[in-house]
Amino acid sequence: MTNSLRSWLQAEGILVQDLPDFLERVKVIDCRINPYWERCGMPEEHFTNASFLLGGDEIVVGVYTKPELRLASFFHEVGHLLSRKHEGRANWLPSWWERDAWREGFAWAASLGVTFSPEVEAWAEAQVATYLPEDEEVLALTRS
Ligand SMILES: [Zn+2]
């Protein structure tokens, strides 16, 4: 059972007027109704306070300890879809993609009248920081 991105947002109380075509095709699998771990073989803990993109047209929304984190995380995944315009930049570090996805997602949220608390913004920054050690490895490889 999946929702369209539009109907998922509507259920969250967010009405969207104009949606770009590529977002119109996106489906949302919400683990509150459809526990994705039951069919993907990954442990349930993977889906606590975390969401994922499946290919380019499905977003798996995990189970969140705070509703505001669910919404922020959802917009982050949309941000990944919106930041595909940078896709030619193969030398971008993972944390750059992550930071860009937060920026693009939050900017789109703001255009819909959705804003986040400083606490959630700090949480988003902390998510980006989890990518930094990996980036250092990438840098070390490019340097040699
Ligand atoms: Zn991300």
Boltz pocket constraint, residues with backbone or C-beta under 6 A from the ligand:
constraints:
  - pocket:
      binder: B
      contacts: [[A, 76], [A, 80], [A, 97], [A, 98], [A, 101]]
      max_distance: 6.0
